[in-house]
Amino acid sequence: MASHTWKGRELKPLSKKLNPIWWFQNDDDPPPEGYNALTWFARNPMHNFMFYVVGVADRDYKVYGRAPSNVSVRKDIGEKGWQWSVSMPGGWLPLPWVSYTGNKVVWYLGWQPSGKLGAKFNLSS
């Protein structure tokens, strides 16, 4: 088992985390050229919530796992199989993440090594 430490992250203020309007915004990525704000919002409507309210992307922590600095096994580059990690913000709260990439399915669930809480399930032909 390997580990990776995320350091130097800036904690988001509690006043923002308690504001439901802020949950629906995206502090990290403005709309790229060619997207209007509404289209970009529809693509990822709760970015701040998933990264900073229920996620831990603004905290320093250690991640343990098979390849803890890697977000997923990537079908697009020919990788298949299982990936997993456990993030430990504060050194005591285990936040699990697991993913699987196969010939017909790609899925993940939990706190990604980057700190975001997420879920995905895609079937392919």
Phi and psi in degrees as a GROMACS rama.xvg file:
@    title "Ramachandran Plot"
@    xaxis  label "Phi"
@    yaxis  label "Psi"
@TYPE xy
-106.406  169.543  ALA-2
-140.035  157.777  SER-3
-143.534  134.713  HIS-4
-107.651  126.521  THR-5
-94.0115  121.429  TRP-6
-129  160.106  LYS-7
78.2049  18.7692  GLY-8
-83.4299  147.271  ARG-9
-97.8564  121.873  GLU-10
-68.67  130.46  LEU-11
-74.967  142.826  LYS-12
-63.3478  143.673  PRO-13
-59.152  -33.4865  LEU-14
-60.391  -35.4959  SER-15
-71.8105  -44.3516  LYS-16
-63.1877  -24.3832  LYS-17
-90.0905  -3.43067  LEU-18
-96.7744  106.685  ASN-19
-59.0659  -26.5646  PRO-20
-66.6368  -40.4799  ILE-21
-64.0016  -31.5355  TRP-22
-55.6916  -34.8816  TRP-23
-87.1867  3.10519  PHE-24
-98.7681  177.912  GLN-25
-132.929  98.8961  ASN-26
-73.2759  -16.0432  ASP-27
-99.5455  -35.7647  ASP-28
-130.299  105.88  ASP-29
-69.2329  160.219  PRO-30
-57.3771  130.35  PRO-31
-72.5312  166.229  PRO-32
-57.5206  134.32  GLU-33
98.9512  -12.9728  GLY-34
-107.195  140.337  TYR-35
-92.7109  166.513  ASN-36
-59.5873  -39.0814  ALA-37
-67.1182  -42.7629  LEU-38
-62.9248  -42.9832  THR-39
-65.3376  -40.8801  TRP-40
-62.2339  -42.564  PHE-41
-65.4557  -27.5724  ALA-42
-69.5907  -35.9313  ARG-43
-148.59  75.4965  ASN-44
-71.0846  -17.8751  PRO-45
-128.573  45.4637  MET-46
-54.2989  -56.4144  HIS-47
-60.8783  -38.0559  ASN-48
-62.2945  -48.5074  PHE-49
-71.2368  -32.1042  MET-50
-85.7273  -36.7402  PHE-51
-122.08  -21.8898  TYR-52
-91.0193  -57.4032  VAL-53
-96.7123  -16.1111  VAL-54
-93.4889  174.94  GLY-55
-125.587  28.6495  VAL-56
-68.2065  -9.25197  ALA-57
-103.026  11.8932  ASP-58
-118.509  155.911  ARG-59
-85.671  138.252  ASP-60
-164.275  170.464  TYR-61
-109.912  140.79  LYS-62
-117.536  132.801  VAL-63
-115.092  146.133  TYR-64
164.399  -168.583  GLY-65
-66.7253  -46.3625  ARG-66
-146.838  76.9885  ALA-67
-66.6972  -13.2618  PRO-68
-96.2461  -0.0270108  SER-69
-100.45  134.769  ASN-70
-76.5823  -35.1591  VAL-71
-164.541  162.449  SER-72
-77.6292  129.385  VAL-73
-108.686  114.933  ARG-74
-64.3095  -32.3909  LYS-75
-65.5907  -18.1511  ASP-76
-114.549  17.4614  ILE-77
87.6866  7.38022  GLY-78
-85.6026  143.49  GLU-79
-141.141  156.136  LYS-80
123.7  -163.185  GLY-81
-95.508  148.123  TRP-82
-138.535  142.253  GLN-83
-151.587  157.614  TRP-84
-159.122  163.694  SER-85
-132.86  119.305  VAL-86
-92.1309  143.172  SER-87
-127.916  75.0638  MET-88
-67.9794  133.431  PRO-89
74.2828  -1.07068  GLY-90
78.5165  5.02876  GLY-91
-136.169  -19.4147  TRP-92
-101.569  101.88  LEU-93
-75.9775  124.508  PRO-94
-115.909  104.309  LEU-95
-81.5522  155.918  PRO-96
-147.708  136.796  TRP-97
-141.059  144.488  VAL-98
-142.694  157.296  SER-99
-140.948  135.605  TYR-100
-125.256  121.085  THR-101
-127.888  -168.54  GLY-102
-66.7694  -34.5946  ASN-103
-118.884  -5.79665  LYS-104
-143.514  144.164  VAL-105
-134.183  125.389  VAL-106
-148.818  155.954  TRP-107
-151.242  160.492  TYR-108
-155.746  132.158  LEU-109
121.458  -162.165  GLY-110
-89.6786  110.019  TRP-111
-61.1589  156.957  GLN-112
-54.4863  -24.5278  PRO-113
-75.9484  -13.5068  SER-114
110.806  -12.1088  GLY-115
-79.8471  136.392  LYS-116
-84.1081  131.473  LEU-117
-160.145  168.585  GLY-118
-147.75  146.719  ALA-119
-151.904  143.803  LYS-120
-148.651  110.827  PHE-121
-125.554  132.812  ASN-122
-104.455  144.001  LEU-123
-129.98  158.494  SER-124
